[in-house]
Amino acid sequence: MEHREAERVLAEATITCPECGFAKVETMPSDACQYFYRCEGCSETLKPLPGDCCVFCSYSDQACPPKQKA
Ligand SMILES: [Zn+2]
């Protein structure tokens, strides 16, 4: 069932809210950076930290797909 491609990047990341600690597995867009993320725990809208391109780079355990490919 599972088909692996050579250049496949990790598309799922666990994002953790810095405000309340709520963590959720999210699927990252494969060819874009997500700049805003609304926490389901506290409804805070997260934005990337200075120097990061997206919320996944700042708050998740994965680098975003564009950075993984780079
Ligand atoms: Zn939160």
N, CA, C, O and the ligand as a Tripos MOL2 file, in Angstrom:
@<TRIPOS>MOLECULE
protein
  281   279    71     0     0
PROTEIN
NO_CHARGES

@<TRIPOS>ATOM
      1 N           0.8340   -1.2060    0.0000 N.3       1 MET1
      2 CA          0.0000    0.0000    0.0000 C.3       1 MET1
      3 C           0.8680    1.2550    0.0000 C.2       1 MET1
      4 O           0.5890    2.2250   -0.7040 O.2       1 MET1
      5 N           1.9110    1.2110    0.7940 N.am      2 GLU2
      6 CA          2.7400    2.4160    0.8920 C.3       2 GLU2
      7 C           3.7900    2.4530   -0.2140 C.2       2 GLU2
      8 O           4.5670    1.5160   -0.3970 O.2       2 GLU2
      9 N           3.7850    3.5530   -0.9320 N.am      3 HIS3
     10 CA          4.7250    3.7170   -2.0340 C.3       3 HIS3
     11 C           5.6810    4.8510   -1.6940 C.2       3 HIS3
     12 O           5.2600    5.9810   -1.4430 O.2       3 HIS3
     13 N           6.9520    4.5410   -1.6890 N.am      4 ARG4
     14 CA          7.9420    5.5660   -1.3300 C.3       4 ARG4
     15 C           8.6780    6.0560   -2.5670 C.2       4 ARG4
     16 O           9.1710    5.2720   -3.3790 O.2       4 ARG4
     17 N           8.7360    7.3590   -2.6820 N.am      5 GLU5
     18 CA          9.4890    7.9460   -3.7890 C.3       5 GLU5
     19 C          10.8040    8.4730   -3.2480 C.2       5 GLU5
     20 O          10.9180    8.8140   -2.0700 O.2       5 GLU5
     21 N          11.7750    8.5330   -4.1110 N.am      6 ALA6
     22 CA         13.1260    8.9040   -3.6870 C.3       6 ALA6
     23 C          13.1780   10.3120   -3.0980 C.2       6 ALA6
     24 O          13.9080   10.5720   -2.1410 O.2       6 ALA6
     25 N          12.4050   11.2020   -3.6770 N.am      7 GLU7
     26 CA         12.5060   12.5930   -3.2320 C.3       7 GLU7
     27 C          11.3510   12.9920   -2.3300 C.2       7 GLU7
     28 O          11.0600   14.1720   -2.1390 O.2       7 GLU7
     29 N          10.7170   11.9970   -1.7950 N.am      8 ARG8
     30 CA          9.6020   12.2890   -0.9080 C.3       8 ARG8
     31 C          10.1080   13.0100    0.3430 C.2       8 ARG8
     32 O          11.1350   12.6450    0.9150 O.2       8 ARG8
     33 N           9.3820   14.0170    0.7440 N.am      9 VAL9
     34 CA          9.7430   14.7210    1.9660 C.3       9 VAL9
     35 C           8.7100   14.4150    3.0390 C.2       9 VAL9
     36 O           7.5890   14.0030    2.7390 O.2       9 VAL9
     37 N           9.0920   14.6150    4.2640 N.am     10 LEU10
     38 CA          8.1730   14.3890    5.3650 C.3      10 LEU10
     39 C           7.1260   15.4920    5.3580 C.2      10 LEU10
     40 O           7.4450   16.6720    5.5060 O.2      10 LEU10
     41 N           5.8810   15.0940    5.1860 N.am     11 ALA11
     42 CA          4.8240   16.0880    5.0530 C.3      11 ALA11
     43 C           4.0300   16.2760    6.3430 C.2      11 ALA11
     44 O           3.2040   17.1830    6.4530 O.2      11 ALA11
     45 N           4.2900   15.4170    7.3030 N.am     12 GLU12
     46 CA          3.5700   15.5540    8.5590 C.3      12 GLU12
     47 C           4.5100   16.0460    9.6460 C.2      12 GLU12
     48 O           5.6650   15.6280    9.7280 O.2      12 GLU12
     49 N           4.0040   16.9240   10.4620 N.am     13 ALA13
     50 CA          4.8080   17.4630   11.5440 C.3      13 ALA13
     51 C           3.9330   17.6380   12.7750 C.2      13 ALA13
     52 O           2.7430   17.9360   12.6790 O.2      13 ALA13
     53 N           4.5460   17.4480   13.9190 N.am     14 THR14
     54 CA          3.8270   17.7220   15.1630 C.3      14 THR14
     55 C           4.1200   19.1550   15.5590 C.2      14 THR14
     56 O           5.2540   19.5040   15.8870 O.2      14 THR14
     57 N           3.1040   19.9660   15.5250 N.am     15 ILE15
     58 CA          3.2880   21.3830   15.8580 C.3      15 ILE15
     59 C           2.8180   21.6150   17.2900 C.2      15 ILE15
     60 O           1.7400   21.1700   17.6870 O.2      15 ILE15
     61 N           3.6400   22.3150   18.0510 N.am     16 THR16
     62 CA          3.3490   22.5430   19.4620 C.3      16 THR16
     63 C           3.1960   24.0320   19.7230 C.2      16 THR16
     64 O           4.0780   24.8280   19.4000 O.2      16 THR16
     65 N           2.0870   24.3880   20.2990 N.am     17 CYS17
     66 CA          1.8180   25.7960   20.5870 C.3      17 CYS17
     67 C           2.7280   26.2880   21.7080 C.2      17 CYS17
     68 O           2.7980   25.6560   22.7620 O.2      17 CYS17
     69 N           3.4340   27.4150   21.4970 N.am     18 PRO18
     70 CA          4.3020   27.9500   22.5440 C.3      18 PRO18
     71 C           3.5210   28.6230   23.6680 C.2      18 PRO18
     72 O           4.0730   28.8880   24.7360 O.2      18 PRO18
     73 N           2.2570   28.8960   23.4360 N.am     19 GLU19
     74 CA          1.4450   29.5800   24.4380 C.3      19 GLU19
     75 C           0.8650   28.6130   25.4640 C.2      19 GLU19
     76 O           0.9100   28.8590   26.6700 O.2      19 GLU19
     77 N           0.3110   27.4920   24.9520 N.am     20 CYS20
     78 CA         -0.3910   26.5950   25.8630 C.3      20 CYS20
     79 C           0.1490   25.1670   25.8580 C.2      20 CYS20
     80 O          -0.2550   24.3450   26.6810 O.2      20 CYS20
     81 N           1.0710   24.8680   24.9210 N.am     21 GLY21
     82 CA          1.6550   23.5370   24.8870 C.3      21 GLY21
     83 C           0.8350   22.5080   24.1450 C.2      21 GLY21
     84 O           1.2000   21.3330   24.1140 O.2      21 GLY21
     85 N          -0.2650   22.9240   23.5470 N.am     22 PHE22
     86 CA         -1.1040   22.0090   22.7860 C.3      22 PHE22
     87 C          -0.3520   21.5340   21.5470 C.2      22 PHE22
     88 O           0.1760   22.3440   20.7850 O.2      22 PHE22
     89 N          -0.3080   20.2150   21.3500 N.am     23 ALA23
     90 CA          0.4130   19.6530   20.2100 C.3      23 ALA23
     91 C          -0.5390   18.9180   19.2930 C.2      23 ALA23
     92 O          -1.4600   18.2460   19.7560 O.2      23 ALA23
     93 N          -0.3210   19.0430   17.9880 N.am     24 LYS24
     94 CA         -1.1830   18.3670   17.0200 C.3      24 LYS24
     95 C          -0.3640   18.0060   15.7920 C.2      24 LYS24
     96 O           0.5070   18.7650   15.3670 O.2      24 LYS24
     97 N          -0.6510   16.8460   15.2310 N.am     25 VAL25
     98 CA         -0.0060   16.4520   13.9820 C.3      25 VAL25
     99 C          -0.7310   17.1270   12.8260 C.2      25 VAL25
    100 O          -1.9380   16.9650   12.6510 O.2      25 VAL25
    101 N           0.0210   17.8810   12.0480 N.am     26 GLU26
    102 CA         -0.5520   18.5840   10.9060 C.3      26 GLU26
    103 C           0.1680   18.1550    9.6330 C.2      26 GLU26
    104 O           1.3450   17.7970    9.6620 O.2      26 GLU26
    105 N          -0.5420   18.1950    8.5390 N.am     27 THR27
    106 CA          0.0850   17.9440    7.2440 C.3      27 THR27
    107 C           0.5270   19.2680    6.6450 C.2      27 THR27
    108 O          -0.2590   20.2070    6.5190 O.2      27 THR27
    109 N           1.8040   19.3240    6.2780 N.am     28 MET28
    110 CA          2.3420   20.5680    5.7480 C.3      28 MET28
    111 C           2.0770   20.6520    4.2490 C.2      28 MET28
    112 O           2.1020   19.6330    3.5580 O.2      28 MET28
    113 N           1.8240   21.8550    3.7400 N.am     29 PRO29
    114 CA          1.7440   22.0140    2.2880 C.3      29 PRO29
    115 C           3.1070   21.7010    1.6850 C.2      29 PRO29
    116 O           4.1290   22.1440    2.2100 O.2      29 PRO29
    117 N           3.1380   20.9460    0.5900 N.am     30 SER30
    118 CA          4.4100   20.4150    0.0830 C.3      30 SER30
    119 C           5.2270   21.4490   -0.6740 C.2      30 SER30
    120 O           6.4350   21.2740   -0.8360 O.2      30 SER30
    121 N           4.6050   22.5080   -1.1360 N.am     31 ASP31
    122 CA          5.3610   23.4490   -1.9600 C.3      31 ASP31
    123 C           5.1400   24.9020   -1.5290 C.2      31 ASP31
    124 O           5.3380   25.8290   -2.3150 O.2      31 ASP31
    125 N           4.7350   25.0850   -0.2920 N.am     32 ALA32
    126 CA          4.5000   26.4390    0.1760 C.3      32 ALA32
    127 C           4.8150   26.5210    1.6630 C.2      32 ALA32
    128 O           4.8550   25.5080    2.3620 O.2      32 ALA32
    129 N           5.0360   27.7330    2.1310 N.am     33 CYS33
    130 CA          5.2570   27.9350    3.5500 C.3      33 CYS33
    131 C           3.9600   28.4160    4.1920 C.2      33 CYS33
    132 O           3.2720   29.2860    3.6580 O.2      33 CYS33
    133 N           3.6450   27.8470    5.3260 N.am     34 GLN34
    134 CA          2.4390   28.2830    6.0330 C.3      34 GLN34
    135 C           2.8440   29.3230    7.0650 C.2      34 GLN34
    136 O           3.6210   29.0370    7.9760 O.2      34 GLN34
    137 N           2.3200   30.5140    6.9200 N.am     35 TYR35
    138 CA          2.7730   31.6200    7.7500 C.3      35 TYR35
    139 C           1.9410   31.7810    9.0130 C.2      35 TYR35
    140 O           2.4360   32.2540   10.0360 O.2      35 TYR35
    141 N           0.6900   31.3900    8.9370 N.am     36 PHE36
    142 CA         -0.1790   31.5040   10.1070 C.3      36 PHE36
    143 C          -0.6990   30.1360   10.5050 C.2      36 PHE36
    144 O          -0.9620   29.2780    9.6620 O.2      36 PHE36
    145 N          -0.8390   29.9550   11.7920 N.am     37 TYR37
    146 CA         -1.4050   28.7000   12.2850 C.3      37 TYR37
    147 C          -2.2290   29.0130   13.5200 C.2      37 TYR37
    148 O          -1.7530   29.6600   14.4540 O.2      37 TYR37
    149 N          -3.4630   28.5500   13.5140 N.am     38 ARG38
    150 CA         -4.3380   28.8240   14.6450 C.3      38 ARG38
    151 C          -4.3600   27.6230   15.5690 C.2      38 ARG38
    152 O          -4.7630   26.5270   15.1790 O.2      38 ARG38
    153 N          -3.9260   27.8400   16.7820 N.am     39 CYS39
    154 CA         -3.8790   26.7710   17.7630 C.3      39 CYS39
    155 C          -5.2920   26.3560   18.1500 C.2      39 CYS39
    156 O          -6.1460   27.1940   18.4400 O.2      39 CYS39
    157 N          -5.5200   25.0470   18.1480 N.am     40 GLU40
    158 CA         -6.8390   24.5570   18.5440 C.3      40 GLU40
    159 C          -6.9890   24.5030   20.0560 C.2      40 GLU40
    160 O          -8.0900   24.3250   20.5760 O.2      40 GLU40
    161 N          -5.8740   24.6570   20.7540 N.am     41 GLY41
    162 CA         -5.9380   24.6010   22.2090 C.3      41 GLY41
    163 C          -6.3590   25.9240   22.8220 C.2      41 GLY41
    164 O          -7.2180   25.9620   23.7030 O.2      41 GLY41
    165 N          -5.7520   27.0160   22.3530 N.am     42 CYS42
    166 CA         -6.0180   28.3220   22.9730 C.3      42 CYS42
    167 C          -6.4850   29.3640   21.9600 C.2      42 CYS42
    168 O          -6.7170   30.5170   22.3240 O.2      42 CYS42
    169 N          -6.6270   28.9710   20.6890 N.am     43 SER43
    170 CA         -7.0940   29.8610   19.6250 C.3      43 SER43
    171 C          -6.1280   30.9920   19.3060 C.2      43 SER43
    172 O          -6.4890   31.9510   18.6260 O.2      43 SER43
    173 N          -4.9040   30.8770   19.7980 N.am     44 GLU44
    174 CA         -3.8820   31.8700   19.4610 C.3      44 GLU44
    175 C          -3.4540   31.6700   18.0090 C.2      44 GLU44
    176 O          -3.3150   30.5380   17.5480 O.2      44 GLU44
    177 N          -3.2450   32.7740   17.2940 N.am     45 THR45
    178 CA         -2.7100   32.6650   15.9450 C.3      45 THR45
    179 C          -1.1920   32.7680   16.0110 C.2      45 THR45
    180 O          -0.6420   33.8040   16.3860 O.2      45 THR45
    181 N          -0.5280   31.6830   15.6420 N.am     46 LEU46
    182 CA          0.9290   31.6410   15.6950 C.3      46 LEU46
    183 C           1.5130   32.1900   14.4000 C.2      46 LEU46
    184 O           0.9670   31.9930   13.3150 O.2      46 LEU46
    185 N           2.6310   32.8800   14.5460 N.am     47 LYS47
    186 CA          3.3790   33.3630   13.3880 C.3      47 LYS47
    187 C           4.8180   32.8870   13.5350 C.2      47 LYS47
    188 O           5.2640   32.6190   14.6500 O.2      47 LYS47
    189 N           5.5500   32.7760   12.4360 N.am     48 PRO48
    190 CA          6.9270   32.2850   12.5320 C.3      48 PRO48
    191 C           7.8000   33.1940   13.3900 C.2      48 PRO48
    192 O           7.5700   34.4010   13.4700 O.2      48 PRO48
    193 N           8.7960   32.6050   14.0240 N.am     49 LEU49
    194 CA          9.7780   33.3830   14.7610 C.3      49 LEU49
    195 C          10.6570   34.1430   13.7730 C.2      49 LEU49
    196 O          10.7670   33.7480   12.6120 O.2      49 LEU49
    197 N          11.2860   35.2320   14.2240 N.am     50 PRO50
    198 CA         12.1870   35.9620   13.3220 C.3      50 PRO50
    199 C          13.2440   35.0310   12.7190 C.2      50 PRO50
    200 O          13.9020   34.2820   13.4410 O.2      50 PRO50
    201 N          13.4030   35.0830   11.3950 N.am     51 GLY51
    202 CA         14.3890   34.2480   10.7240 C.3      51 GLY51
    203 C          13.8340   32.9350   10.2240 C.2      51 GLY51
    204 O          14.4940   32.2510    9.4410 O.2      51 GLY51
    205 N          12.6300   32.5580   10.6550 N.am     52 ASP52
    206 CA         12.0160   31.3360   10.1650 C.3      52 ASP52
    207 C          11.0100   31.6660    9.0660 C.2      52 ASP52
    208 O          10.3970   32.7340    9.0570 O.2      52 ASP52
    209 N          10.8560   30.7050    8.1280 N.am     53 CYS53
    210 CA         10.0040   30.9840    6.9730 C.3      53 CYS53
    211 C           8.5590   30.6000    7.2180 C.2      53 CYS53
    212 O           7.6640   31.0880    6.5280 O.2      53 CYS53
    213 N           8.3170   29.7330    8.1890 N.am     54 CYS54
    214 CA          6.9400   29.2980    8.3940 C.3      54 CYS54
    215 C           6.7620   28.7790    9.8150 C.2      54 CYS54
    216 O           7.7290   28.5660   10.5460 O.2      54 CYS54
    217 N           5.5120   28.5830   10.1810 N.am     55 VAL55
    218 CA          5.2160   28.1490   11.5460 C.3      55 VAL55
    219 C           5.7640   26.7530   11.8420 C.2      55 VAL55
    220 O           6.0430   26.4260   12.9950 O.2      55 VAL55
    221 N           5.9180   25.9320   10.8020 N.am     56 PHE56
    222 CA          6.4350   24.5880   11.0510 C.3      56 PHE56
    223 C           7.9100   24.6380   11.4300 C.2      56 PHE56
    224 O           8.3550   23.8660   12.2800 O.2      56 PHE56
    225 N           8.6670   25.5310   10.8150 N.am     57 CYS57
    226 CA         10.0790   25.6720   11.1850 C.3      57 CYS57
    227 C          10.2120   26.1740   12.6240 C.2      57 CYS57
    228 O          11.1500   25.8040   13.3300 O.2      57 CYS57
    229 N           9.2870   27.0020   13.0480 N.am     58 SER58
    230 CA          9.3930   27.6040   14.3780 C.3      58 SER58
    231 C           8.8520   26.6990   15.4790 C.2      58 SER58
    232 O           9.4230   26.6400   16.5680 O.2      58 SER58
    233 N           7.7690   25.9990   15.2080 N.am     59 TYR59
    234 CA          7.0560   25.3490   16.3150 C.3      59 TYR59
    235 C           6.8680   23.8420   16.1710 C.2      59 TYR59
    236 O           6.3310   23.1990   17.0730 O.2      59 TYR59
    237 N           7.3000   23.2720   15.0520 N.am     60 SER60
    238 CA          7.1110   21.8320   14.9030 C.3      60 SER60
    239 C           8.4430   21.0950   14.9710 C.2      60 SER60
    240 O           9.5100   21.6990   15.0760 O.2      60 SER60
    241 N           8.3440   19.7720   14.9080 N.am     61 ASP61
    242 CA          9.5470   18.9430   14.9960 C.3      61 ASP61
    243 C          10.1430   18.6420   13.6230 C.2      61 ASP61
    244 O          11.0750   17.8450   13.5200 O.2      61 ASP61
    245 N           9.6220   19.2640   12.5750 N.am     62 GLN62
    246 CA         10.1500   19.0520   11.2310 C.3      62 GLN62
    247 C          10.4650   20.3990   10.5920 C.2      62 GLN62
    248 O           9.8700   21.4220   10.9310 O.2      62 GLN62
    249 N          11.4130   20.3750    9.6630 N.am     63 ALA63
    250 CA         11.5720   21.5290    8.7900 C.3      63 ALA63
    251 C          10.5050   21.4360    7.7090 C.2      63 ALA63
    252 O          10.0690   20.3440    7.3460 O.2      63 ALA63
    253 N          10.0890   22.5840    7.2010 N.am     64 CYS64
    254 CA          9.0230   22.5650    6.1960 C.3      64 CYS64
    255 C           9.5510   21.9470    4.8960 C.2      64 CYS64
    256 O          10.7600   21.9320    4.6640 O.2      64 CYS64
    257 N           8.6510   21.4390    4.0500 N.am     65 PRO65
    258 CA          9.0740   20.7720    2.8210 C.3      65 PRO65
    259 C          10.0240   21.5840    1.9320 C.2      65 PRO65
    260 O          10.9970   21.0180    1.4340 O.2      65 PRO65
    261 N           9.7900   22.8750    1.7120 N.am     66 PRO66
    262 CA         10.7670   23.6180    0.8930 C.3      66 PRO66
    263 C          12.1690   23.5910    1.4810 C.2      66 PRO66
    264 O          13.1480   23.5410    0.7360 O.2      66 PRO66
    265 N          12.2830   23.6220    2.8020 N.am     67 LYS67
    266 CA         13.6150   23.5640    3.4190 C.3      67 LYS67
    267 C          14.2000   22.1610    3.3560 C.2      67 LYS67
    268 O          15.4130   22.0030    3.2200 O.2      67 LYS67
    269 N          13.3480   21.1330    3.4530 N.am     68 GLN68
    270 CA         13.8570   19.7640    3.3390 C.3      68 GLN68
    271 C          14.4260   19.4990    1.9580 C.2      68 GLN68
    272 O          15.3990   18.7600    1.8090 O.2      68 GLN68
    273 N          13.8150   20.1070    0.9470 N.am     69 LYS69
    274 CA         14.2960   19.9050   -0.4190 C.3      69 LYS69
    275 C          15.5620   20.6940   -0.6890 C.2      69 LYS69
    276 O          16.3830   20.2880   -1.5110 O.2      69 LYS69
    277 N          15.7270   21.8080   -0.0110 N.am     70 ALA70
    278 CA         16.8550   22.6990   -0.2880 C.3      70 ALA70
    279 C          18.1900   22.0360    0.0720 C.2      70 ALA70
    280 O          19.2470   22.6440   -0.0960 O.2      70 ALA70
    281 ZN         -2.1850   27.2690   22.1240 Zn       71 ZN71
@<TRIPOS>BOND
     1     1     2 1
     2     2     3 1
     3     3     4 2
     4     3     5 am
     5     5     6 1
     6     6     7 1
     7     7     8 2
     8     7     9 am
     9     9    10 1
    10    10    11 1
    11    11    12 2
    12    11    13 am
    13    13    14 1
    14    14    15 1
    15    15    16 2
    16    15    17 am
    17    17    18 1
    18    18    19 1
    19    19    20 2
    20    19    21 am
    21    21    22 1
    22    22    23 1
    23    23    24 2
    24    23    25 am
    25    25    26 1
    26    26    27 1
    27    27    28 2
    28    27    29 am
    29    29    30 1
    30    30    31 1
    31    31    32 2
    32    31    33 am
    33    33    34 1
    34    34    35 1
    35    35    36 2
    36    35    37 am
    37    37    38 1
    38    38    39 1
    39    39    40 2
    40    39    41 am
    41    41    42 1
    42    42    43 1
    43    43    44 2
    44    43    45 am
    45    45    46 1
    46    46    47 1
    47    47    48 2
    48    47    49 am
    49    49    50 1
    50    50    51 1
    51    51    52 2
    52    51    53 am
    53    53    54 1
    54    54    55 1
    55    55    56 2
    56    55    57 am
    57    57    58 1
    58    58    59 1
    59    59    60 2
    60    59    61 am
    61    61    62 1
    62    62    63 1
    63    63    64 2
    64    63    65 am
    65    65    66 1
    66    66    67 1
    67    67    68 2
    68    67    69 am
    69    69    70 1
    70    70    71 1
    71    71    72 2
    72    71    73 am
    73    73    74 1
    74    74    75 1
    75    75    76 2
    76    75    77 am
    77    77    78 1
    78    78    79 1
    79    79    80 2
    80    79    81 am
    81    81    82 1
    82    82    83 1
    83    83    84 2
    84    83    85 am
    85    85    86 1
    86    86    87 1
    87    87    88 2
    88    87    89 am
    89    89    90 1
    90    90    91 1
    91    91    92 2
    92    91    93 am
    93    93    94 1
    94    94    95 1
    95    95    96 2
    96    95    97 am
    97    97    98 1
    98    98    99 1
    99    99   100 2
   100    99   101 am
   101   101   102 1
   102   102   103 1
   103   103   104 2
   104   103   105 am
   105   105   106 1
   106   106   107 1
   107   107   108 2
   108   107   109 am
   109   109   110 1
   110   110   111 1
   111   111   112 2
   112   111   113 am
   113   113   114 1
   114   114   115 1
   115   115   116 2
   116   115   117 am
   117   117   118 1
   118   118   119 1
   119   119   120 2
   120   119   121 am
   121   121   122 1
   122   122   123 1
   123   123   124 2
   124   123   125 am
   125   125   126 1
   126   126   127 1
   127   127   128 2
   128   127   129 am
   129   129   130 1
   130   130   131 1
   131   131   132 2
   132   131   133 am
   133   133   134 1
   134   134   135 1
   135   135   136 2
   136   135   137 am
   137   137   138 1
   138   138   139 1
   139   139   140 2
   140   139   141 am
   141   141   142 1
   142   142   143 1
   143   143   144 2
   144   143   145 am
   145   145   146 1
   146   146   147 1
   147   147   148 2
   148   147   149 am
   149   149   150 1
   150   150   151 1
   151   151   152 2
   152   151   153 am
   153   153   154 1
   154   154   155 1
   155   155   156 2
   156   155   157 am
   157   157   158 1
   158   158   159 1
   159   159   160 2
   160   159   161 am
   161   161   162 1
   162   162   163 1
   163   163   164 2
   164   163   165 am
   165   165   166 1
   166   166   167 1
   167   167   168 2
   168   167   169 am
   169   169   170 1
   170   170   171 1
   171   171   172 2
   172   171   173 am
   173   173   174 1
   174   174   175 1
   175   175   176 2
   176   175   177 am
   177   177   178 1
   178   178   179 1
   179   179   180 2
   180   179   181 am
   181   181   182 1
   182   182   183 1
   183   183   184 2
   184   183   185 am
   185   185   186 1
   186   186   187 1
   187   187   188 2
   188   187   189 am
   189   189   190 1
   190   190   191 1
   191   191   192 2
   192   191   193 am
   193   193   194 1
   194   194   195 1
   195   195   196 2
   196   195   197 am
   197   197   198 1
   198   198   199 1
   199   199   200 2
   200   199   201 am
   201   201   202 1
   202   202   203 1
   203   203   204 2
   204   203   205 am
   205   205   206 1
   206   206   207 1
   207   207   208 2
   208   207   209 am
   209   209   210 1
   210   210   211 1
   211   211   212 2
   212   211   213 am
   213   213   214 1
   214   214   215 1
   215   215   216 2
   216   215   217 am
   217   217   218 1
   218   218   219 1
   219   219   220 2
   220   219   221 am
   221   221   222 1
   222   222   223 1
   223   223   224 2
   224   223   225 am
   225   225   226 1
   226   226   227 1
   227   227   228 2
   228   227   229 am
   229   229   230 1
   230   230   231 1
   231   231   232 2
   232   231   233 am
   233   233   234 1
   234   234   235 1
   235   235   236 2
   236   235   237 am
   237   237   238 1
   238   238   239 1
   239   239   240 2
   240   239   241 am
   241   241   242 1
   242   242   243 1
   243   243   244 2
   244   243   245 am
   245   245   246 1
   246   246   247 1
   247   247   248 2
   248   247   249 am
   249   249   250 1
   250   250   251 1
   251   251   252 2
   252   251   253 am
   253   253   254 1
   254   254   255 1
   255   255   256 2
   256   255   257 am
   257   257   258 1
   258   258   259 1
   259   259   260 2
   260   259   261 am
   261   261   262 1
   262   262   263 1
   263   263   264 2
   264   263   265 am
   265   265   266 1
   266   266   267 1
   267   267   268 2
   268   267   269 am
   269   269   270 1
   270   270   271 1
   271   271   272 2
   272   271   273 am
   273   273   274 1
   274   274   275 1
   275   275   276 2
   276   275   277 am
   277   277   278 1
   278   278   279 1
   279   279   280 2
@<TRIPOS>SUBSTRUCTURE
     1 MET1         2 RESIDUE 1 A MET
     2 GLU2         6 RESIDUE 1 A GLU
     3 HIS3        10 RESIDUE 1 A HIS
     4 ARG4        14 RESIDUE 1 A ARG
     5 GLU5        18 RESIDUE 1 A GLU
     6 ALA6        22 RESIDUE 1 A ALA
     7 GLU7        26 RESIDUE 1 A GLU
     8 ARG8        30 RESIDUE 1 A ARG
     9 VAL9        34 RESIDUE 1 A VAL
    10 LEU10       38 RESIDUE 1 A LEU
    11 ALA11       42 RESIDUE 1 A ALA
    12 GLU12       46 RESIDUE 1 A GLU
    13 ALA13       50 RESIDUE 1 A ALA
    14 THR14       54 RESIDUE 1 A THR
    15 ILE15       58 RESIDUE 1 A ILE
    16 THR16       62 RESIDUE 1 A THR
    17 CYS17       66 RESIDUE 1 A CYS
    18 PRO18       70 RESIDUE 1 A PRO
    19 GLU19       74 RESIDUE 1 A GLU
    20 CYS20       78 RESIDUE 1 A CYS
    21 GLY21       82 RESIDUE 1 A GLY
    22 PHE22       86 RESIDUE 1 A PHE
    23 ALA23       90 RESIDUE 1 A ALA
    24 LYS24       94 RESIDUE 1 A LYS
    25 VAL25       98 RESIDUE 1 A VAL
    26 GLU26      102 RESIDUE 1 A GLU
    27 THR27      106 RESIDUE 1 A THR
    28 MET28      110 RESIDUE 1 A MET
    29 PRO29      114 RESIDUE 1 A PRO
    30 SER30      118 RESIDUE 1 A SER
    31 ASP31      122 RESIDUE 1 A ASP
    32 ALA32      126 RESIDUE 1 A ALA
    33 CYS33      130 RESIDUE 1 A CYS
    34 GLN34      134 RESIDUE 1 A GLN
    35 TYR35      138 RESIDUE 1 A TYR
    36 PHE36      142 RESIDUE 1 A PHE
    37 TYR37      146 RESIDUE 1 A TYR
    38 ARG38      150 RESIDUE 1 A ARG
    39 CYS39      154 RESIDUE 1 A CYS
    40 GLU40      158 RESIDUE 1 A GLU
    41 GLY41      162 RESIDUE 1 A GLY
    42 CYS42      166 RESIDUE 1 A CYS
    43 SER43      170 RESIDUE 1 A SER
    44 GLU44      174 RESIDUE 1 A GLU
    45 THR45      178 RESIDUE 1 A THR
    46 LEU46      182 RESIDUE 1 A LEU
    47 LYS47      186 RESIDUE 1 A LYS
    48 PRO48      190 RESIDUE 1 A PRO
    49 LEU49      194 RESIDUE 1 A LEU
    50 PRO50      198 RESIDUE 1 A PRO
    51 GLY51      202 RESIDUE 1 A GLY
    52 ASP52      206 RESIDUE 1 A ASP
    53 CYS53      210 RESIDUE 1 A CYS
    54 CYS54      214 RESIDUE 1 A CYS
    55 VAL55      218 RESIDUE 1 A VAL
    56 PHE56      222 RESIDUE 1 A PHE
    57 CYS57      226 RESIDUE 1 A CYS
    58 SER58      230 RESIDUE 1 A SER
    59 TYR59      234 RESIDUE 1 A TYR
    60 SER60      238 RESIDUE 1 A SER
    61 ASP61      242 RESIDUE 1 A ASP
    62 GLN62      246 RESIDUE 1 A GLN
    63 ALA63      250 RESIDUE 1 A ALA
    64 CYS64      254 RESIDUE 1 A CYS
    65 PRO65      258 RESIDUE 1 A PRO
    66 PRO66      262 RESIDUE 1 A PRO
    67 LYS67      266 RESIDUE 1 A LYS
    68 GLN68      270 RESIDUE 1 A GLN
    69 LYS69      274 RESIDUE 1 A LYS
    70 ALA70      278 RESIDUE 1 A ALA
    71 ZN71       281 GROUP 0 **** ****
